[in-house]
Amino acid sequence: MSGHIVSPRLYYVIFITLMVLTGVTVWVAFLDLKFMNTIVALTIAVTKATLVVLFFMHVKYSE
């Protein structure tokens, strides 16, 4: 059984992306976007969850 080798650099890029998205989530929480606050927060949360599932849980490279 052979696995897909992923470079550590990709993990660092994903980690930084997750941290930036977390910062954006906090920043957006302080903005008054009316009904859009929930939509924006959920969009960011789904994006972060997708990155975690695809890369850190190795779903992207599973067969």
N, C-alpha and C positions, 0 to 999 in steps of 0.2 A: 504494500500500500504506500503510494507516494503522495506527499503533500505538496502544496504550493508554497514556495518560499517567498515571503514578503519582506522587503527591506525595512529595517528599523526607521528609516527616514519617513516612510509612508505613515507609520504609527505616530511619529512626531507631528507630521502635518495634520493628521486627523485630530490629534490631541489639541493642537493649537486652534484648529477650526472649532472644536467643541468649546474651548475656552472663550473664543471670540463670540460664538453664538450665545454662550451664557452671559457674557457682558452685554450683548445686545438685548437679551431678554430682560436684564435688570434695568437697562437704560429705557427700554420701551415701557416698562412698568411705571416709570415716573412721568411719562408723557400722557397727555389727555387726548386719547384718540377715540373717545366715546365707545361705540360698540366694537370698534376695530381692535381694541386692546386684546380681547379674548382670541380673536381670529389670528392676530399676529403672534401671540404667545403660543397658541396651538400649532401654528405653522412651524415656528422655530423648534418646538418640542418634537414634532414629528420628524423634522430634518435631523435633529440630534439623535433621536432613537434609531432612525434608519442608518446613520453612520455607524453607530455602535453595533447594531445587528450585523451589518454587512462586513465590517472590517474587524472589530474586536471579537466577534463571535464566529468569524470565519465563514459566514454564510455565502459570501460572494464567490468563494472558491470551492465550495462543496459540490459534490456531484450527486 
